[in-house]
Structure formats: C-alpha cells, structure tokens
Amino acid sequence: MLKRIATAVILIPIVLALILRAPVPVLALVAGIVALLTIHEFLKLTESYGVQPLTWLTIGCVGIFFLYLMADASREDTPLLSTANFLITLAIAAAIAPFLSLCRAMRGEDLRAGYPAAAASVFAFTYIAMPMSMLVQLRQQAAGAFYLLYLLLVVWAGDIFAYFVGKSIGRHLMSPRISPKKTWEGAIASVVASVAVGWALFHYALPISSALLRVGLIHRRDGLFGLEQPAMGPSIVLTIILNVAAQLGDLVESLIKRGAGVKDSGALLPGHGGMLDRIDAMLFAAPVLWYYAAWRVMQ
C-alpha cells in the first residue's frame, strides 16, 4: 500500500502539469511513450495465449503514428480543423494497420501463426494507441485542458472509491470469474464518487478555470468561461457514461490478464503493476469523452 501511495504522489502532479500546461507536441510525445510501453506489455501478455506477436512492427508503426501527431500538433489549427485532420489521420492509420500486419505475417514460417500475430498487432493499435491519441487531440479542442482534468479526476475518483468501499463493505461480487475482488457495492460507490466530482467541476468550472488561468497553468482557450459552461444535466449523464466505460475498461484488462494467468501486466510502477494496469480504465473512457468533445466542436 505504501508503494502504491508513494507512486501516486509522485506521478499525479507530473500528469496534471502535462495535461494542463505542457505544449501539445510534448503531450503527444509523452502519450506516445506511454502507448509504446503499454503495447509492449500487452504483446507480452498475448504470448501466454500461444501467439507470437509482431512486436517490432507494431512498436515501429505506433511510434511513427505518434511522431506524426507531434508534428501535426505543432500547427496552430482551429479546434474544428484539428479534429477533422485527426479523423482523417485515424481513418488512414486504421486502414493501413491490418494491411501491414498481414503482409508481415505472410513472411513467417508457420502460416497458422500469421493471422493471430497480425490480429494481436491490430488490436494493440485500436485498444491502446487510438485512445491515447484521442487524449492528445482532446487537448487541442476548445477547453481541452479542462476536459482532460475532468476525465482524469472522474476516473481516479471512481477507481479510489470502488477500491476502498468494495474492500470494506463489498459483499456482492460483480464478475467473480474475471475479477474476484470487484463488487457491486464498489461499482455503485464508484459511480457516486465520479458524479460528485464531475458535478463539482462543472458547477465551479468558471472559478476553477479562472484560478488555473491566473497561476499560468492553462491558456484561456483551454478552460471553461462564461457561456461555454455546459448544462448540468447532460454533464452528469456524461459523467455516468464515463464511469461505466472506465469500469468496463478495468474488467476487460482483468479478462486479458486472467486468460494469460498473470496478476499484473508488468512491474514498471511500484505498487501499481504495469502501465496497462494504470491506464486500463482510461482506454475505454477517453474515446467516450473525445466523441462528446468532437461533437461539441462540430455543432
């Protein structure tokens, strides 16, 4: 527990500084590094399923993808244009990934291993790289830093309350085959905590954004000011959907680990396991918020 808390105390301020203040290309670089570390862990897990993944091809393609995002993020585009460019980039990358993976798989000696290897590489891109890239593009949109802050705090609050409430009073198991320690009591507490944090952030969006602007942690376009503040009802619904997506992301990663016969995806973060263990919830929640923010931009 002490290692878990110490790691969180060190990492949380760094993460908050990155999402609020770092230039978007720097955020893209960090997101790319996290994606590559996570993909490496994921591909190692697939070996437990008897798959020999195309590790270097996958890492190379994802690295190039994020290098392009870094270069594209250096331009001063409007939120609408940056979103449109990102959609085109994502569509091209998603179309090319299966083609490259299958072409590389044809060179293997065991043809029966070709398709599983290619499938693992493509899934690694869609499961990990795409959501991480959405976090970068979310930062480019109007009020992007505020929405990233909102996403992180909602997911973190839900995760913390699910853990402690489930551990203390949890009695009804949610999915014992996949995650024996998760309970419905913890899941409900997670939703309540996320809604409370989401409500507070949107209710006090103007003073929070103003305070962050005064201390130089955000630029004006990265906060919520005046009439930009969304209605509270839709914001609460969005928060509930984000929480459910985050909990599903956690369960999906537990499914992958359970099938691989391991407790943690890695040992990179003391007390937390691997990188995939830390961002599993975010991988499902980030696309939800990105789609919502993109819809706002296009209205």
TACOR-V231998 format. One line per field, one symbol per residue. ss: DSSP state (@ for helix, = for strand, . for the rest). psi: psi as a letter, one per 40 degrees, with the letter a starting at -180 (. if undefined). A space follows every 50 residues. Layout:
ss: ???
psi: ???
This chain:
ss: .@@@@@@@@@@@@@@@@@@@@..@@@@@@@@@@@@@@@@@@@@@@@@... ....@@@@@@@@@@@@@@@@@@@.....@@@@@@@@@@@@@@@@@@@@@@ @@@@@......@@@@@@@@@@@@@@@@@@@@@@@@@@@@@...@@@@@@@ @@@@@@@@@@@@@@@@@@@...===...=====@@@@@@@@@@@@@@@@@ @@@.@@@@@@@@@@.....@@@...@@@...@@@@@@@@@@@@@@@@@@@ @@@@@@@@@@........=...=.@@@@@@@@@@@@@@@@@@@@@@@@.
psi: dddddddddddddddddddddiiddddddddddddddddddddddddeee hgigddddddddddddddddddeeigiidddddddddddddddddddddd dddddeeidhddeddddddddddddddddddddddddddeihfddddddd ddddddddddddddddddehdhhdgdddgeehiddddddddddddddddd dddfddddddddddeeeiideeihibeehiiddddddddddddddddddd dddddddddefidieafdhheebaddddedddddddddddddddddde.
